[in-house]
Amino acid sequence: MSTYESRLQGREEIATRTLAFHFSKPAGFAFEPGQAIDLVLPGTTPADSQDARHTFSIVSAPFEAGLTVATRMRDSVFKRRLGALPVGSPLTLDGP
């Protein structure tokens, strides 16, 4: 599994309590439809375990300029932190 640096480019509500998060696609990042990535939030360490990372299916197409994931915003520490992350914030992508 490869590790890449990315930035949050935006978010949008696509259904009730469901958000799409848009990220920059790092140079050299390639994936096939149906693959997933782990998002690692800034300021966390591997010791933070479930509060630091979460696996998401990539919902954008491989030919698109950016990466998009979508998720229902349940009340978890990770998703609260992801939802509050300012646009432009860096984060790490592991995968696919």
N, C-alpha and C positions, 0 to 999 in steps of 0.2 A: 504494500500500500504506500503510495506517495503522499508527501505533505506539501501543501501549497499555501501561500499567503494571498488573501483576498480582502475586499472591502464591501461593506453593506452599501448598496447603491439606492435602495428604497424598499418600501413595503406597501402593500395595498390589501384592503379587505376584499376578498373574492366571494365570500359567503358569510352568513352569520357566524361570528366567532372563528372564522377561518382566514388566515393571512397568507399572502404570497410574499416571500422575501427574495429580493433581487441582489445578486452579488456580481462583482467583476469576475470575469473568467481569467484565471492566471495563464501566462504564457506556457505553452506545452501541455495544458490540461485537455485531455481527450477522454470521451466516455461514449458508451453505447446506450441507446434507449433502455430504460429499466434499471440502470445502475443507481447506486446510492453513494452518498458521502457522509462523513462525520463532520459536523460543525463543532469547532472548539472555540469557545468565547474568550475574548481578551481578558487578561488578568486572572486566568485560572491555571491550575497545574493539574497534571494527571492524578494527583492525590485527591482532587476535588470530585473525582469519579462522575457520577450521574449529574452533578450540578455543572460540570465543565463541558461535557460533550453530548451530542445526540445525533443519531443516524436519521437521515432524511433521504427519500427518493428524489432524484432530480426530475423536475417536471418540465424543464425547458428542453428544446431539441438540440442535438449536438452541433448543428450549424449556426445556432444563435450566438450573438456576440457575448451574452452574459449567461449566468447560471441562475435558475430559479428553483426554490423549494416552496412547498405549501404545507401548512399544518393547521390543525384545529388548535386553538389557543386554550389548552387546559391549564389548570392552576398548578403548574410545577415551577420549581425554582428556575430551571433552565429556560422554560418558555417565557416566564416573566422577565428574565434578564434579556433574552433575545428580543422580546417585544419592546423593551425600553432602550435598546442599543441605538445610539444616534447614527443617522445616515453618515457615511464616510468612515465609520469605525472599522479598524482592521480585525480580522479573525483568521483562524487557520482552518483549512479544509484538508481532511485526510481521505484519500481514496481517489478514484473509485476502485 
